Structure formats: structure tokens, C-alpha cells
Amino acid sequence: MGDVLVTSTILPLLKKKYPNAEISFLLDEKHAQILIGNPYINHVIFFKDSMINTLSEVKKQKFDLVIDLYSKVETGLITLFSGAKTRIGFFKKYTQFFYNFPVKRDKKVKSENTTLGIEHRLLLLEPLHIPFQEVFPKVYLLEEEVEAAHKILANNGLSANDNLIMISTFGSSEEKTYPIEYMAELLDYIANYKPDAKILCNYLPSQKELFEKLFALISADTKKSIIKNFDTKNLREFAAVTSLCKCLIGNEGGATNVSKALDIPTFTIFSPHIQLSDWAWSSNPKMDRFLHVTDFVPDSKNYSDFKPLFLKNDLEEFLDKTLM
């Protein structure tokens, strides 16, 4: 999902260059929710159950231009046999032959607010004479989705006027998840520092048992601040509710990228194997905060080194800026 969001940064620049163009986006169907409402996309195409069927669908569209932002062998072959006269992708020894405009990645970022992940995508626009400019991922919510989010809050005795904090409680995998005993300490700290805050904990259905373990670790006062029965049915509901929160705090991943794409102040805890240079993009650098274990323990690759004490000063400053 994060990759799809980052990839979508090229769309407004393409539409500006070619205002009458029809733009199609090829992706896995499970990630399509993130693109709902995007005004720069005319059509969405999903990968089929086989390469042949996917290629057949692409060829039917008779594209003039194909930009392969994934640039793996599979997508390179789809690009090559798409029938498009202009084919752009990343230069690699094993894929460069698929494109008539292979583009080499830069090793340094041009902007301190973007990342190599964003800038590499924007590089693929250079063959079209579209110069680099700062562009950030954006999630577009529908009016009815925001209205439904207000109702979800109301059903939990909340409103957008409350000091609502969304928590990205766990990462998508164990290696991306801040140790739960540490997260429990942070939740206790947040509830103690901002006792009027209402805390919404976001997690996957498969992480319900893990959340119960976390909930058992926090103090009685913190439990009063957490809206335990809060739940959203899908990504769109989560995004809409997050758009009504004062901030999001937690594990780097899809939730933090959605929060930033909604322009909600975001406090991101990065797992040791994820580099800030890859995902610490921000359109709101005065508010967003990104912390990595190596900020405190140089060369550490162990999440257990990332003590909650290290985060508290930054977290306190962040909460003071974002909450009423």
C-alpha cells in the first residue's frame, strides 16, 4: 500500500503535462482502496491470475505510453509487449531491454522533505521533459466517507472536537512492530501527559490477540483513555476516521503513510531495518516526527535497544504541538 501511495506522486505531474490524457493505473486489487477518489486516474486495471491474461488486458487498452514504476521482470515484459511506443522504466542489467527509455536511479535526494522512494518515481518523468518538483502522496476522501467517520466517532461517544489520537499499534509483521511492552509504556506516558486525550488503537483483525496482550500491560488510568471497542471495517474507514484525529503515533507502515497523505501530524517509530531515507517523507516537516533506534544507539539493529525513554522528549513536544 505504501508503494502504491508513493507511486501515485507522478500522477498530478503527468496530468499537468498531458491534460487531455487518460491515465490508467495497474495494481493488485487488494491495494485499490488507497486510490479511490484520486482525480488524476481515469481507469484502474488489476493484475489477473496469470501473466498472459494481464498482458492481454493491457494490450487491449492500446496505450501510447507505459511507465513501469516497479521494473521487475514481470512488469518489464508487460511493458515491452504492451504495444506502447514510449516505454519507460528503471535501468537494470536484466530489464533495460524492455524499455526504450531506461532511467538510472540517483543515489542522493534532491529535497530533504522527500525520499529516494519518491524521487526515483519522479525520475521516470524526465524522458517526458517533466522536471523534478516536490510532490507528496495524497489520499482523497469522499464526502460521504467523512460523514460516516463522524458517525463512527459518535457511536463511540466521541467527536472531532475531542483530543483524538490514532495509534498505529503494531507493524504489519513482528520485525516491524515496536516491542509491545515498550508500546505499553508509551501509551501510559501519553495518557498520563495528556489525560484528556482519547486514544484509538488501529490494528489488523489478525492482531486482536496481540492487542489484548498489550491492553493487559497498560495501567488502569490508560485503559480509561483507550476506546477499546473502536474498530474500522476497511482502509477507507480507517483513513476517514484518522482524518478527524489530531495526530497519529506509532509503527512505521501503511497507517503512518496514510496519515501523512491526509496531512495529519504523524509521529513515526521506525523499525531498525527500515531506513529513514526510504520512508521519512513529509509535506509537513514542522509537525511530523521520525525516530529511528540509530538516532540514540548508533549502528544498532536491535529493537530492544529502542527504549521508550528515548522517545519521550520528542513525543512530549509533538503532543504539545498537536493537541489542544
C-alpha positions as CSV (number, residue, x, y, z in Angstrom):
1,M,0.0,0.0,0.0
2,G,2.8,2.4,0.8
3,D,4.4,1.7,-2.6
4,V,1.1,2.5,-4.3
5,L,0.8,5.8,-2.4
6,V,4.4,6.7,-3.3
7,T,3.9,5.7,-6.9
8,S,0.8,8.0,-7.2
9,T,3.0,11.1,-6.8
10,I,3.7,11.1,-10.6
11,L,0.0,11.4,-11.5
12,P,-0.6,15.1,-11.0
13,L,2.6,15.9,-12.9
14,L,1.5,13.7,-15.8
15,K,-1.9,15.2,-15.9
16,K,-0.4,18.7,-15.9
17,K,1.9,17.8,-18.8
18,Y,-0.9,16.0,-20.7
19,P,-4.2,17.5,-19.5
20,N,-6.3,15.6,-22.1
21,A,-4.6,12.2,-21.4
22,E,-6.5,9.2,-20.0
23,I,-4.4,7.7,-17.2
24,S,-4.7,4.0,-16.2
25,F,-3.2,2.5,-13.1
26,L,-2.2,-1.2,-13.0
27,L,-2.0,-2.8,-9.5
28,D,-3.1,-5.6,-7.2
29,E,-6.8,-5.3,-6.5
30,K,-6.2,-5.6,-2.7
31,H,-4.5,-2.2,-2.8
32,A,-7.0,-0.3,-4.9
33,Q,-8.8,1.3,-2.0
34,I,-6.0,3.7,-1.5
35,L,-6.6,5.2,-4.9
36,I,-10.4,5.8,-4.6
37,G,-11.2,9.4,-5.3
38,N,-7.9,10.2,-6.9
39,P,-8.8,12.8,-9.5
40,Y,-5.8,12.0,-11.8
41,I,-6.8,8.4,-12.5
42,N,-9.3,7.6,-15.3
43,H,-9.1,3.8,-15.1
44,V,-7.9,1.1,-12.8
45,I,-6.6,-2.2,-14.1
46,F,-5.9,-5.2,-11.8
47,F,-3.3,-7.9,-12.3
48,K,-5.0,-11.1,-13.5
49,D,-4.5,-14.7,-12.4
50,S,-1.8,-15.1,-15.0
51,M,0.8,-13.1,-16.9
52,I,-0.9,-13.9,-20.2
53,N,-4.3,-12.6,-19.0
54,T,-2.7,-9.5,-17.6
55,L,-0.8,-8.8,-20.8
56,S,-4.0,-9.4,-22.8
57,E,-5.9,-6.8,-20.7
58,V,-3.1,-4.2,-21.1
59,K,-2.7,-4.7,-24.8
60,K,-6.5,-4.2,-25.3
61,Q,-6.1,-0.6,-24.0
62,K,-3.7,0.4,-26.8
63,F,-1.6,2.6,-24.6
64,D,0.6,5.3,-26.2
65,L,2.9,5.5,-23.1
66,V,3.7,3.0,-20.3
67,I,5.7,3.9,-17.3
68,D,6.9,0.8,-15.3
69,L,7.4,2.0,-11.8
70,Y,8.0,-1.5,-10.5
71,S,10.5,-2.5,-13.1
72,K,10.7,-6.2,-12.3
73,V,10.9,-8.9,-14.9
74,E,7.1,-9.5,-14.9
75,T,6.2,-5.8,-15.3
76,G,9.0,-5.3,-17.7
77,L,7.6,-8.0,-20.0
78,I,4.1,-6.5,-19.7
79,T,5.6,-3.1,-20.7
80,L,7.6,-4.5,-23.6
81,F,4.6,-6.3,-25.2
82,S,2.0,-3.6,-24.3
83,G,2.3,-2.1,-27.8
84,A,3.1,1.3,-26.4
85,K,5.6,3.4,-28.5
86,T,7.0,5.0,-25.4
87,R,8.2,2.7,-22.6
88,I,9.9,4.0,-19.5
89,G,11.3,2.0,-16.6
90,F,14.3,1.8,-14.3
91,F,17.7,0.8,-15.8
92,K,18.8,-2.7,-14.6
93,K,21.0,-5.1,-16.4
94,Y,18.2,-7.6,-16.7
95,T,15.3,-5.2,-17.5
96,Q,16.8,-2.4,-19.5
97,F,15.9,-4.1,-22.8
98,F,12.2,-3.8,-22.0
99,Y,12.2,0.0,-22.3
100,N,13.2,2.5,-24.9
101,F,13.8,5.0,-22.1
102,P,15.7,3.1,-19.3
103,V,16.3,5.6,-16.4
104,K,19.1,5.2,-13.8
105,R,18.3,5.9,-10.2
106,D,20.0,8.7,-8.3
107,K,21.9,7.9,-5.0
108,K,21.2,11.3,-3.3
109,V,17.9,13.0,-2.6
110,K,17.3,16.5,-4.1
111,S,14.9,17.5,-1.3
112,E,15.2,17.0,2.5
113,N,11.4,16.5,2.7
114,T,11.1,13.7,0.1
115,T,12.8,10.3,0.0
116,L,14.6,8.3,-2.6
117,G,11.4,6.2,-3.0
118,I,9.5,9.3,-4.1
119,E,12.3,10.9,-6.1
120,H,13.1,7.7,-8.0
121,R,9.5,7.6,-9.2
122,L,9.7,11.2,-10.3
123,L,12.9,10.5,-12.2
124,L,10.9,8.3,-14.6
125,L,9.2,11.5,-15.8
126,E,12.5,13.0,-17.1
127,P,12.2,11.4,-20.5
128,L,8.9,13.3,-20.9
129,H,10.8,16.6,-20.1
130,I,8.9,16.9,-16.8
131,P,11.4,18.4,-14.3
132,F,11.7,17.4,-10.7
133,Q,9.5,19.2,-8.1
134,E,8.3,18.3,-4.6
135,V,5.2,16.1,-4.8
136,F,3.9,14.1,-1.9
137,P,1.5,11.2,-1.7
138,K,-2.1,12.1,-1.0
139,V,-5.2,10.2,0.0
140,Y,-8.5,11.6,-1.3
141,L,-11.6,11.1,0.8
142,L,-15.1,11.2,-0.4
143,E,-17.6,13.5,1.4
144,E,-19.8,10.5,2.4
145,E,-16.8,8.7,3.9
146,V,-16.0,11.7,6.2
147,E,-19.7,11.9,7.2
148,A,-19.6,8.1,8.0
149,A,-16.4,8.7,10.1
150,H,-18.2,11.3,12.2
151,K,-20.9,8.7,12.9
152,I,-18.3,6.1,13.9
153,L,-16.9,8.6,16.4
154,A,-20.4,9.4,17.7
155,N,-21.1,5.7,18.2
156,N,-18.1,5.6,20.5
157,G,-19.1,8.7,22.4
158,L,-16.6,10.9,20.6
159,S,-16.4,13.9,18.2
160,A,-13.8,15.5,16.1
161,N,-13.6,18.3,18.7
162,D,-12.0,15.8,21.2
163,N,-8.3,15.3,21.5
164,L,-8.3,12.2,19.4
165,I,-5.0,10.3,18.9
166,M,-4.8,7.4,16.4
167,I,-2.2,4.8,17.3
168,S,-0.5,2.6,14.7
169,T,-0.4,-0.1,17.4
170,F,1.6,-2.8,15.5
171,G,3.5,-3.1,12.3
172,S,2.5,-5.4,9.5
173,S,4.9,-8.0,10.8
174,E,6.8,-8.8,14.0
175,E,10.0,-7.3,12.8
176,K,8.2,-4.0,12.0
177,T,6.5,-3.9,15.4
178,Y,7.8,-1.8,18.3
179,P,8.0,-4.3,21.3
180,I,4.6,-4.4,22.9
181,E,6.0,-3.8,26.4
182,Y,7.6,-0.6,25.1
183,M,4.4,0.4,23.3
184,A,2.5,-0.1,26.6
185,E,4.9,2.3,28.3
186,L,4.3,4.9,25.6
187,L,0.6,4.6,25.9
188,D,0.9,5.0,29.7
189,Y,3.0,8.1,29.1
190,I,0.6,9.6,26.6
191,A,-2.4,9.1,28.8
192,N,-0.6,10.5,31.8
193,Y,0.8,13.5,29.9
194,K,-2.5,14.3,28.2
195,P,-5.2,12.9,30.4
196,D,-8.0,14.4,28.3
197,A,-6.8,12.6,25.2
198,K,-8.9,9.8,23.7
199,I,-6.8,7.1,22.2
200,L,-7.9,5.0,19.2
201,C,-5.8,1.9,18.6
202,N,-5.6,0.6,15.0
203,Y,-4.6,-2.9,14.3
204,L,-5.4,-5.8,11.9
205,P,-8.1,-8.3,12.7
206,S,-5.3,-11.0,12.9
207,Q,-3.6,-8.8,15.6
208,K,-6.6,-8.8,18.0
209,E,-4.9,-11.3,20.4
210,L,-1.7,-9.2,20.4
211,F,-3.8,-6.1,21.2
212,E,-5.3,-8.0,24.2
213,K,-1.8,-8.7,25.5
214,L,-0.9,-5.1,25.1
215,F,-4.1,-3.9,26.8
216,A,-3.3,-6.1,29.8
217,L,0.1,-4.4,30.2
218,I,-1.2,-0.8,30.4
219,S,-2.3,1.0,33.6
220,A,-5.9,1.3,34.7
221,D,-5.9,5.0,34.0
222,T,-4.6,4.4,30.5
223,K,-7.3,1.9,29.9
224,K,-9.9,4.6,30.6
225,S,-8.3,6.8,27.8
226,I,-8.4,4.0,25.2
227,I,-11.6,3.5,23.2
228,K,-11.3,-0.3,23.3
229,N,-14.3,-1.1,21.2
230,F,-13.3,1.2,18.4
231,D,-12.9,-0.6,15.0
232,T,-13.0,0.2,11.3
233,K,-14.0,-2.2,8.7
234,N,-11.5,-1.3,6.0
235,L,-8.8,1.0,4.9
236,R,-11.2,3.7,3.7
237,E,-13.0,3.9,7.1
238,F,-9.6,4.0,8.9
239,A,-8.4,6.8,6.7
240,A,-11.7,8.8,7.2
241,V,-11.5,8.4,11.0
242,T,-7.8,9.3,11.0
243,S,-8.6,12.5,9.1
244,L,-10.7,13.6,12.1
245,C,-7.9,12.9,14.6
246,K,-5.4,15.5,15.9
247,C,-2.4,13.2,15.2
248,L,-1.2,9.6,14.6
249,I,1.5,8.0,16.6
250,G,3.1,4.6,16.1
251,N,4.8,2.0,14.0
252,E,6.0,2.9,10.5
253,G,3.9,1.3,7.8
254,G,0.7,1.7,5.9
255,A,-1.1,3.6,8.7
256,T,1.6,6.2,9.1
257,N,1.8,6.7,5.3
258,V,-1.9,7.2,5.1
259,S,-1.8,9.7,8.0
260,K,0.9,11.8,6.3
261,A,-1.0,11.6,3.0
262,L,-4.0,13.0,4.8
263,D,-1.8,15.8,6.2
264,I,-2.4,14.6,9.7
265,P,0.6,15.2,12.1
266,T,2.4,11.9,12.3
267,F,4.9,10.6,14.9
268,T,6.6,7.6,13.3
269,I,8.7,4.9,15.1
270,F,10.9,3.2,12.5
271,S,12.0,-0.4,12.9
272,P,15.7,-1.0,12.8
273,H,15.8,-2.4,9.2
274,I,13.8,0.4,7.6
275,Q,15.8,3.4,6.6
276,L,14.6,7.0,7.2
277,S,15.9,7.9,3.7
278,D,13.4,5.4,2.2
279,W,10.1,6.4,4.0
280,A,10.6,9.5,6.1
281,W,8.8,11.8,3.7
282,S,6.8,14.7,4.9
283,S,4.7,17.5,3.4
284,N,4.5,19.0,6.9
285,P,8.1,18.8,8.3
286,K,7.4,21.3,11.1
287,M,4.9,18.9,12.6
288,D,5.8,15.3,11.6
289,R,8.5,13.5,13.6
290,F,10.5,10.4,12.6
291,L,12.6,8.4,15.1
292,H,15.0,5.5,14.5
293,V,16.9,3.5,17.0
294,T,20.2,4.6,15.4
295,D,19.3,8.2,16.5
296,F,20.1,7.0,20.0
297,V,22.2,3.9,19.7
298,P,24.5,4.2,16.6
299,D,24.7,1.1,14.5
300,S,22.0,-0.8,16.5
301,K,19.9,-3.3,14.6
302,N,18.0,-4.4,17.7
303,Y,14.5,-3.1,18.5
304,S,15.2,-3.9,22.2
305,D,17.7,-1.0,22.2
306,F,15.0,1.5,21.3
307,K,13.9,2.3,24.9
308,P,10.7,4.2,25.4
309,L,12.7,6.8,27.5
310,F,14.5,7.8,24.3
311,L,11.2,8.8,22.6
312,K,9.6,10.8,25.5
313,N,11.1,14.2,24.9
314,D,10.2,14.2,21.2
315,L,6.8,12.8,22.0
316,E,6.1,15.4,24.6
317,E,7.0,18.2,22.1
318,F,4.9,16.6,19.4
319,L,1.8,16.3,21.7
320,D,2.2,19.9,22.8
321,K,2.1,21.0,19.1
322,T,-0.8,18.8,18.0
323,L,-3.3,18.6,20.9
324,M,-5.5,21.4,22.2
